[in-house]
């Protein structure tokens, strides 16, 4: 049997396991637990949908790992760190899908899994210069920090873009296919096999996750995909050195990298918490511009495919790797910022930045008032007094719950609907309204409003 035939068999085997696993989840579990409830702002599905789809992909990975252990010499020893830690990160996210753990608990868990991977010898020991081929030995602590950052950042990048049907699973499939090709070029048969099994599993899952999705990846699936890509790319890099394999993955990750960069810059400029969710990611912007879910997804797939091919081309142009990779991401970033409306006009970007900084003070003011309201919601025993104070605070930031006094609704994923003046100049109303959200939820829970 040729290697090509074996790779195809493993790819379609992963796909078959994923399809069967997903069917079983939909049929026997459904939305009895681990369901995602829709809202009108960040989520676009219309009914409760299971978030346990990542289990079918993990199952294909697990069965594939068992098969490789019995058929490939020394596979289990070589890939123990990836198998154990990918399993751990999956169950961390899967637990959160069933019963939310909170952002801090998940981050601590991710760091713990990354440190476990380091203890199992999955570390960056030296950095290879892709131009000259020379290597620099890293001190132990620096190598540890780089490894932990890589293993924590990539799962969160994948999870961050998991806001539209089929997006994370499709991009994950392209990345796993890219890793499979890299492994074949490097002669790393085991990495190629496992990467293609996961790629096949993602394609099988995508048949259920493509819009309109019948099931979601959930944090378990997103964390697993991201961690597997991060860990497998470290394994593919020869003997622990950061070589072309990591550079290819970075270029192929162009969409989630740029989406994360845009999100952090957007929130920093507006004065809102860096990790506060919003509805302005790349896929949200495309939907707002009038693209359908399907067309948005196909465009993003095409961009990801081009980036993956561009990343692979670095293998044949390693002496130009850094300039080509850097130029590709810069051009993509500038183009995306303009087309998606993050930047109104490239020539007027300075004035736009100044205007955003002026409005930043409005958001910070609302955030401080919102924090004070949250504390009062815990302390106040008289609901009438609290809601009176709530309305007075809304008035201070230019909002109201009364549509007769202010007539333009502000998007907010919780009741009550808030309103502002139509002629108002400030464009950060969503951020201002969201500053009031924690206080409202706390009071609504206490006073059963």
Secondary structure in CASP SS format (residue, H / E / C, confidence):
PFRMAT SS
TARGET T0000
AUTHOR 0000-0000-0000
METHOD secondary structure of the structure
MODEL  1
X C 1.00
X C 1.00
X H 1.00
X H 1.00
X H 1.00
X H 1.00
X H 1.00
X H 1.00
X H 1.00
X H 1.00
X H 1.00
X H 1.00
X H 1.00
X H 1.00
X H 1.00
X H 1.00
X H 1.00
X H 1.00
X H 1.00
X H 1.00
X H 1.00
X H 1.00
X H 1.00
X H 1.00
X H 1.00
X H 1.00
X H 1.00
X H 1.00
X C 1.00
X C 1.00
X C 1.00
X C 1.00
X C 1.00
X C 1.00
X E 1.00
X E 1.00
X C 1.00
X C 1.00
X C 1.00
X C 1.00
X C 1.00
X C 1.00
X C 1.00
X C 1.00
X C 1.00
X C 1.00
X C 1.00
X C 1.00
X E 1.00
X E 1.00
X C 1.00
X C 1.00
X C 1.00
X H 1.00
X H 1.00
X H 1.00
X H 1.00
X H 1.00
X H 1.00
X H 1.00
X H 1.00
X H 1.00
X H 1.00
X H 1.00
X H 1.00
X H 1.00
X H 1.00
X H 1.00
X H 1.00
X H 1.00
X H 1.00
X C 1.00
X C 1.00
X C 1.00
X H 1.00
X H 1.00
X H 1.00
X H 1.00
X H 1.00
X H 1.00
X H 1.00
X H 1.00
X H 1.00
X H 1.00
X H 1.00
X H 1.00
X H 1.00
X H 1.00
X H 1.00
X H 1.00
X H 1.00
X H 1.00
X H 1.00
X H 1.00
X H 1.00
X H 1.00
X H 1.00
X H 1.00
X C 1.00
X C 1.00
X C 1.00
X C 1.00
X H 1.00
X H 1.00
X H 1.00
X H 1.00
X H 1.00
X H 1.00
X H 1.00
X H 1.00
X H 1.00
X H 1.00
X H 1.00
X H 1.00
X H 1.00
X H 1.00
X H 1.00
X H 1.00
X H 1.00
X C 1.00
X C 1.00
X C 1.00
X C 1.00
X C 1.00
X C 1.00
X E 1.00
X E 1.00
X E 1.00
X C 1.00
X C 1.00
X C 1.00
X C 1.00
X C 1.00
X C 1.00
X E 1.00
X E 1.00
X E 1.00
X C 1.00
X C 1.00
X H 1.00
X H 1.00
X H 1.00
X H 1.00
X H 1.00
X H 1.00
X H 1.00
X H 1.00
X H 1.00
X H 1.00
X H 1.00
X H 1.00
X H 1.00
X H 1.00
X H 1.00
X H 1.00
X H 1.00
X H 1.00
X H 1.00
X H 1.00
X H 1.00
X C 1.00
X C 1.00
X C 1.00
X C 1.00
X C 1.00
X C 1.00
X H 1.00
X H 1.00
X H 1.00
X H 1.00
X H 1.00
X H 1.00
X H 1.00
X H 1.00
X H 1.00
X H 1.00
X H 1.00
X H 1.00
X H 1.00
X H 1.00
X H 1.00
X H 1.00
X H 1.00
X H 1.00
X H 1.00
X H 1.00
X C 1.00
X C 1.00
X H 1.00
X H 1.00
X H 1.00
X H 1.00
X H 1.00
X H 1.00
X H 1.00
X H 1.00
X H 1.00
X H 1.00
X H 1.00
X H 1.00
X H 1.00
X H 1.00
X H 1.00
X H 1.00
X H 1.00
X H 1.00
X H 1.00
X H 1.00
X H 1.00
X C 1.00
X C 1.00
X C 1.00
X C 1.00
X C 1.00
X E 1.00
X C 1.00
X C 1.00
X H 1.00
X H 1.00
X H 1.00
X H 1.00
X H 1.00
X H 1.00
X H 1.00
X H 1.00
X H 1.00
X H 1.00
X H 1.00
X H 1.00
X H 1.00
X H 1.00
X H 1.00
X H 1.00
X H 1.00
X H 1.00
X H 1.00
X C 1.00
X H 1.00
X H 1.00
X H 1.00
X E 1.00
X E 1.00
X C 1.00
X H 1.00
X H 1.00
X H 1.00
X H 1.00
X H 1.00
X H 1.00
X H 1.00
X H 1.00
X H 1.00
X C 1.00
X H 1.00
X H 1.00
X H 1.00
X H 1.00
X H 1.00
X H 1.00
X H 1.00
X H 1.00
X H 1.00
X H 1.00
X H 1.00
X H 1.00
X H 1.00
X H 1.00
X H 1.00
X H 1.00
X H 1.00
X C 1.00
X C 1.00
X C 1.00
X C 1.00
X C 1.00
X C 1.00
X C 1.00
X C 1.00
X C 1.00
X C 1.00
X C 1.00
X H 1.00
X H 1.00
X H 1.00
X H 1.00
X H 1.00
X H 1.00
X H 1.00
X C 1.00
X C 1.00
X C 1.00
X C 1.00
X H 1.00
X H 1.00
X H 1.00
X H 1.00
X H 1.00
X H 1.00
X H 1.00
X H 1.00
X H 1.00
X H 1.00
X H 1.00
X H 1.00
X H 1.00
X H 1.00
X H 1.00
X H 1.00
X H 1.00
X H 1.00
X H 1.00
X H 1.00
X H 1.00
X C 1.00
X C 1.00
X C 1.00
X C 1.00
X H 1.00
X H 1.00
X H 1.00
X H 1.00
X H 1.00
X H 1.00
X H 1.00
X H 1.00
X H 1.00
X H 1.00
X H 1.00
X H 1.00
X H 1.00
X H 1.00
X H 1.00
X H 1.00
X H 1.00
X H 1.00
X H 1.00
X H 1.00
X H 1.00
X H 1.00
X C 1.00
X C 1.00
X C 1.00
X C 1.00
X C 1.00
X C 1.00
X H 1.00
X H 1.00
X H 1.00
X H 1.00
X H 1.00
X H 1.00
X H 1.00
X H 1.00
X H 1.00
X H 1.00
X H 1.00
X H 1.00
X H 1.00
X H 1.00
X H 1.00
X H 1.00
X H 1.00
X H 1.00
X H 1.00
X H 1.00
X H 1.00
X H 1.00
X H 1.00
X H 1.00
X H 1.00
X H 1.00
X H 1.00
X H 1.00
X H 1.00
X H 1.00
X H 1.00
X H 1.00
X H 1.00
X H 1.00
X C 1.00
X C 1.00
X C 1.00
X H 1.00
X H 1.00
X H 1.00
X H 1.00
X H 1.00
X H 1.00
X H 1.00
X H 1.00
X H 1.00
X H 1.00
X H 1.00
X H 1.00
X H 1.00
X H 1.00
X C 1.00
X C 1.00
X C 1.00
X E 1.00
X C 1.00
X C 1.00
X C 1.00
X C 1.00
X C 1.00
X C 1.00
X C 1.00
X E 1.00
X E 1.00
X E 1.00
X C 1.00
X C 1.00
X C 1.00
X C 1.00
X C 1.00
X C 1.00
X C 1.00
X E 1.00
X E 1.00
X E 1.00
X C 1.00
X C 1.00
X C 1.00
X C 1.00
X C 1.00
X C 1.00
X C 1.00
X C 1.00
X H 1.00
X H 1.00
X H 1.00
X H 1.00
X H 1.00
X H 1.00
X H 1.00
X C 1.00
X H 1.00
X H 1.00
X H 1.00
X H 1.00
X H 1.00
X H 1.00
X H 1.00
X H 1.00
X H 1.00
X H 1.00
X H 1.00
X C 1.00
X C 1.00
END
